[in-house]
Amino acid sequence: MRKAIQVLALFLLPLFLNGCWSYRNLKDVSIGMGMGLDEDPATGGYQVTSEIVDFTKSAKEGPSGKLVESTGQTIFEALRDSKRKLNNKLYFSNAQIVVFSEAVARNKGLLEAADWIMRDKEGRETLNLLVAKGGTAHDLLATKGLDQSMISLEIDSVINEDSQITSSTAHTELYTAYDILNSPGSIELTLPAFIVVDSEGQKVAEADGIAAFKGDKLVGYLSKEESKFFLIATNQCHGGILVMDIHGTGEPDVSLEIEESMETTSFEAKGDSLSFRVQTETNVYLSETLEEIDVLKDDQIKALETEAGKRLEVEIAALIEKVQREMGTDIFGFGNLVHQRNPKLWHSMQSRWGEIFPTLPVSISCKVNIVNTAFITSKEAIHP
């Protein structure tokens, strides 16, 4: 009897292994790789630009894309509206990016879009969000990739690798942005900012700093250089170049390549007042110097490290002051630190954090370690 049951199970088991339940044939869908959200001037709703895989062209040089535009009072309605132009329904499970125009980011905000993508069964929680700085999402998606034939893939790659190479912009995936937008007050959102530039007569997309938000609305930008100092001050920097005017001449004279950077932030509460302390330690390689430095002399290396630390302190302090004074948005997460370490104190301050943050005293301490000078001892080392 037992053997008979086993044999029966072997025959029945394949009936339950008939493939993915949600399988779709490629010929039945239009695969969306990126989405751009602009305001529709006619209705006040959304104008959605979708980059889809173009299966009408040869795939010898890799996948290429084409744009489809649609409008609607909501994002979902606009996407469904695209079916009037396409033979197949848009399918966004492989989407890499969502681009917000500056107008949408400032006026409509991000929460509505983030909420819809998270709810939709095809949305990817790890896709990258970004802002088309000073322009439209459509214009950004209409640019041509330099390394990739599909601009959505190129922008996604730039964002994912930036913190390791240049540290010039942010990297915020959908699920992180959604959590921040639904935890108001303790930390504010930052997204990558991209612009359209000319490259040998061709329009291309380029990372251009960080977009800063208060709630779900855009309030300002950090430049490429400011973004680097922001990433260092928030423990998000894993590479890049520090170009320093070490000798105060007004001209850069030293290039330091970041090997790794660590940050620690603490606070002290006295009664109803708070003060914060940001400490960073950055290991660098001495990659370029326009000044005569004897790298074999320890005192000269120590002096260079000290001066680099001081310059870094000045830059980070200036950035924090700018964000406090001009934007009034806690993108550094000071409130979140209080929330985590002293929930009772945070509860008493949460409703007033917008007033408290701009006047918070913040001290900065930066240590720079030169761990490699790339020193060649003699000409014989080059020409043995």
Order of alpha helices (4+ residues) and beta strands (2+ residues): alpha-beta-beta-beta-alpha-beta-beta-alpha-beta-alpha-alpha-alpha-beta-beta-beta-alpha-beta-beta-beta-alpha-alpha-alpha-alpha-beta-alpha
